[in-house]
């Protein structure tokens, strides 16, 4: 697994912030090392400019980013204090909060709905069409499982008996299935959807889980990914962590506003096979930065829906107000 290390030089990348339309601020804190774990996918797509600047020595703080293939690789490192910040599925943030008795806080939403039902065929045009089918999925115990189950149940389909859901460990496995000649239906996130469509033009997006979620839960949005921080680290380094959040917000804006350049970085870090795929995937990846009260409202509503469907999906209990970090 590549470890992407930032080098410290003590100056903030003013050009980055200005280029994103974010007001540049002069750091007043001591340079701080931040160990960041991220998942190979849309969450890291919004981080690539900051990663690149850190490697070039153009950030005030030392951002050390490591990408992983699955959330399971990140969880023990957060629990054991081996990383300070992590980009994880939304429900996993709540699970970690409960597992660590409040030692983890959520600081921002970084991706909204990026998950789709795709098919190399023409049999699915509604949720009802999934009845009786075999559907491949990934992210068991995370957003792809719980979002799909919620949508199925709300449409009167029992996920356990009315269809067959087969789980794979990584989205890349689903991509291989869909790229082949045999008919297949899968729940797949961006940028893998775009990657598969380039390999097999017969693959089409049948359903957007975000759209289907909105149809059955209009009072909450589907939140895919969030940024969490160890409470101990945030309390000991609040000013520095707030500066990181400013840097990260600028990086996400840069990705959305500079697609050709962002696509080159995304491909360069191995998140997708090439820049053309990255450029096509960015607009459909819902990369964002939502913090503060808006984050609490969106994420709180999402977790409430999951809790009502399956309390274990959020760690057995809904987080209390101290779960939500306030800059």
C-alpha positions in Angstrom: 0.0 0.0 0.0 1.5 3.3 -1.0 2.2 5.7 1.7 1.9 9.2 0.6 4.0 11.4 2.9 3.9 15.2 3.1 7.1 17.2 3.7 7.1 20.2 5.9 8.5 23.6 4.9 6.4 25.9 7.0 4.5 27.9 4.4 0.8 27.6 3.4 0.0 27.1 -0.2 -1.6 30.4 -0.8 -2.0 29.6 -4.5 -4.1 26.6 -3.6 -6.5 28.5 -1.5 -6.8 31.4 -3.8 -7.3 29.0 -6.8 -10.2 27.4 -5.0 -12.0 30.7 -4.2 -11.3 30.1 -0.5 -9.8 33.1 1.4 -6.2 32.5 2.3 -5.3 32.6 6.0 -2.0 32.8 7.6 -1.4 29.9 10.0 -0.6 31.0 13.5 0.0 27.5 14.9 3.1 25.5 15.2 3.6 23.0 12.3 1.8 19.8 13.3 2.1 16.3 11.9 -1.2 14.7 11.1 -1.5 11.0 10.2 -4.4 10.6 7.8 -6.0 7.4 6.6 -8.2 7.5 3.5 -10.1 5.0 1.3 -9.2 4.5 -2.4 -12.2 6.2 -4.0 -14.2 9.5 -4.0 -13.2 10.6 -0.5 -9.5 10.6 -1.6 -10.4 12.3 -4.9 -11.2 15.4 -2.9 -7.9 15.2 -1.0 -5.5 14.9 -3.9 -4.5 18.6 -4.2 -3.7 18.7 -0.5 -1.7 15.5 -0.8 0.2 16.9 -3.8 1.0 20.2 -2.0 2.1 18.4 1.1 4.5 16.3 -0.9 5.8 19.4 -2.6 6.5 21.0 0.8 3.9 23.7 0.2 1.7 23.1 3.3 2.2 24.6 6.8 1.4 21.3 8.4 2.9 17.8 7.7 0.0 15.8 6.2 0.9 12.1 6.0 -1.8 10.3 4.0 -2.1 6.6 3.5 -4.7 5.0 1.3 -6.5 1.7 2.0 -8.7 -0.6 0.1 -11.3 -1.3 2.8 -12.6 0.4 6.0 -11.7 -2.7 8.0 -8.0 -1.8 7.5 -8.6 1.6 9.0 -10.7 0.8 12.0 -8.0 -0.7 14.3 -5.6 2.1 13.5 -8.2 4.7 14.7 -9.1 2.7 17.8 -5.4 2.2 18.7 -4.5 5.8 18.0 -2.2 5.0 15.1 -3.9 7.6 12.9 -5.3 11.0 13.8 -7.8 11.6 11.0 -9.6 9.2 8.8 -12.0 9.4 5.8 -14.6 6.6 6.3 -18.1 5.6 5.5 -20.7 7.7 7.3 -22.2 4.9 9.4 -18.8 3.7 10.4 -18.1 7.0 12.1 -21.0 6.4 14.4 -19.9 2.8 15.0 -16.4 4.1 16.0 -18.0 6.7 18.3 -19.8 4.0 20.1 -17.0 1.5 20.0 -14.5 4.0 21.5 -17.0 5.5 24.0 -16.9 8.9 22.3 -13.2 9.0 21.5 -14.0 9.7 17.8 -15.7 12.8 16.4 -17.0 13.6 12.9 -15.8 16.9 11.5 -17.2 17.0 7.9 -19.2 15.3 5.3 -17.0 14.7 2.3 -19.1 12.7 -0.2 -22.8 12.5 -0.7 -24.5 9.8 -2.8 -21.9 8.1 -5.0 -23.5 4.6 -5.2 -25.4 3.2 -8.1 -27.0 0.0 -9.3 -25.4 -0.9 -12.6 -26.1 -3.7 -15.0 -24.7 -5.1 -18.2 -28.2 -5.7 -19.5 -31.6 -4.2 -19.7 -33.6 -5.9 -16.9 -33.6 -3.2 -14.2 -35.4 0.1 -14.4 -36.9 0.3 -10.9 -36.3 -1.0 -7.4 -39.1 -3.5 -7.9 -37.1 -5.0 -10.8 -34.5 -6.2 -8.3 -36.9 -8.7 -6.8 -35.8 -12.3 -7.5 -32.5 -11.2 -9.0 -28.9 -11.8 -7.8 -27.3 -8.5 -6.9 -23.6 -8.2 -6.1 -22.6 -5.7 -3.5 -19.5 -4.6 -1.5 -19.1 -2.7 1.7 -20.9 -5.2 4.0 -21.4 -3.5 7.3 -21.1 -0.1 5.7 -23.1 2.4 3.5 -23.6 0.2 0.4 -25.2 -2.6 2.5 -27.4 -0.4 4.7 -28.5 2.0 2.0 -29.5 -0.8 -0.3 -31.3 -2.6 2.5 -33.2 0.5 3.5 -34.3 1.2 0.0 -35.4 -2.4 -0.6 -37.3 -2.6 2.6 -39.1 0.8 2.0 -40.2 -0.6 -1.4 -41.6 -3.8 0.2 -38.7 -6.1 -0.7 -37.1 -8.2 2.0 -33.4 -8.1 1.5 -33.0 -11.6 3.1 -35.6 -13.5 1.1 -36.9 -11.6 -2.0 -33.5 -11.5 -3.8 -30.0 -12.8 -3.5 -27.3 -10.3 -2.4 -23.8 -11.6 -2.8 -21.0 -9.6 -1.1 -17.5 -9.1 -2.4 -14.7 -7.6 -0.3 -13.8 -4.8 -2.8 -15.4 -2.8 -5.6 -12.7 -4.0 -7.9 -14.1 -7.5 -7.8 -17.5 -6.2 -8.9 -15.8 -4.3 -11.7 -14.3 -7.5 -13.0 -17.7 -9.2 -13.0 -19.4 -6.4 -14.8 -16.6 -6.1 -17.4 -17.1 -9.7 -18.4 -19.6 -11.1 -21.0 -22.0 -12.6 -18.5 -25.1 -10.6 -17.3 -24.6 -9.1 -13.9 -26.2 -6.6 -11.6 -24.1 -4.8 -9.0 -24.1 -2.0 -6.5 -21.1 0.0 -7.3 -19.7 3.4 -6.3 -17.9 6.0 -8.4 -15.3 6.1 -9.8 -15.6 2.3 -10.4 -18.9 2.9 -12.4 -17.0 5.0 -14.9 -14.1 2.6 -15.0 -16.4 -0.3 -15.7 -18.2 1.6 -18.4 -15.0 2.3 -20.2 -14.1 -1.4 -20.1 -17.5 -2.6 -21.1 -19.8 0.0 -22.9 -22.8 -2.4 -22.3 -22.8 -1.5 -18.6 -25.4 1.1 -17.8 -26.5 2.9 -14.6 -29.9 1.4 -13.8 -30.6 3.2 -10.5 -29.1 6.0 -8.4 -29.3 4.9 -4.7 -29.3 8.6 -3.8 -32.4 9.2 -5.9 -34.1 6.1 -4.6 -33.2 7.1 -1.0 -34.8 10.5 -1.5 -38.0 8.9 -2.8 -38.5 7.0 0.5 -36.8 9.3 3.0 -37.3 12.8 1.8 -36.4 14.3 5.2 -32.8 13.0 5.1 -30.1 12.7 2.6 -27.9 9.8 1.8 -24.4 10.6 3.2 -21.7 8.3 1.8 -18.5 9.5 3.4 -17.3 11.6 6.3 -14.0 12.8 7.9 -13.4 11.8 11.5 -10.8 12.8 14.0 -9.7 11.3 17.3 -11.1 13.6 20.0 -7.8 13.6 21.9 -5.9 14.8 18.9 -8.6 17.5 18.1 -8.6 18.8 21.6 -4.8 18.9 21.9 -4.4 20.5 18.4 -7.6 22.4 17.8 -6.2 25.4 15.9 -4.0 23.2 13.8 -6.8 20.8 13.0 -9.1 23.7 12.1 -6.4 24.8 9.7 -6.4 21.3 8.2 -10.2 21.5 7.7 -9.7 24.8 5.8 -7.0 23.2 3.7 -9.2 20.2 3.0 -12.2 22.3 2.1 -10.0 24.1 -0.4 -8.8 20.8 -1.8 -12.3 19.5 -2.4 -13.3 22.7 -4.1 -10.2 22.6 -6.3 -11.1 19.0 -7.4 -14.6 20.0 -8.5 -13.5 23.3 -10.1 -10.3 22.1 -11.9 -11.4 18.7 -13.3 -8.7 18.2 -15.9 -5.9 18.9 -13.5 -7.6 17.0 -10.7 -8.1 14.0 -13.0 -4.3 13.9 -13.6 -3.6 13.8 -9.9 -6.3 11.2 -9.2 -4.8 9.0 -11.8 -1.3 9.7 -10.7 -2.1 8.5 -7.2 -3.6 5.2 -8.6 -7.2 5.9 -7.5 -8.4 5.2 -11.0 -6.6 3.7 -14.0 -6.3 6.9 -16.0 -7.1 10.6 -16.2 -9.9 10.2 -18.7 -11.8 8.0 -16.3 -11.2 10.3 -13.4 -12.4 13.3 -15.4 -15.7 11.5 -16.2 -16.1 10.3 -12.7 -15.6 13.5 -10.8 -19.0 15.2 -11.7 -20.9 12.0 -10.6 -18.9 11.5 -7.3 -20.6 14.2 -5.3 -17.4 15.4 -3.7 -18.2 18.0 -1.1 -17.3 19.6 2.2 -20.1 20.1 4.8 -19.3 21.0 8.4 -20.9 22.5 11.4 -24.7 22.6 11.9 -25.5 21.6 8.3 -23.3 18.5 8.7 -25.1 17.7 11.9 -28.6 18.0 10.3 -27.7 15.9 7.2 -25.7 13.2 9.0 -28.0 13.0 12.0 -31.0 12.4 9.7 -29.2 9.8 7.8 -28.0 7.9 10.9 -31.6 8.1 12.3 -32.9 6.2 9.3 -30.2 3.6 9.6 -30.8 3.2 13.3 -34.5 2.6 12.8 -33.8 0.0 10.2 -30.9 -1.7 12.1 -29.5 -0.3 15.3 -26.2 -2.2 14.8 -25.6 -0.3 11.6 -24.7 2.7 13.7 -23.1 0.8 16.5 -26.2 0.1 18.6 -27.0 3.7 19.6 -27.3 7.1 17.9 -24.4 9.4 18.8 -25.1 12.3 21.2 -24.3 16.0 20.3 -20.6 15.7 21.3 -20.1 13.4 18.3 -20.3 16.4 16.0 -17.1 18.5 16.0 -17.6 22.2 15.9 -14.7 24.3 14.5 
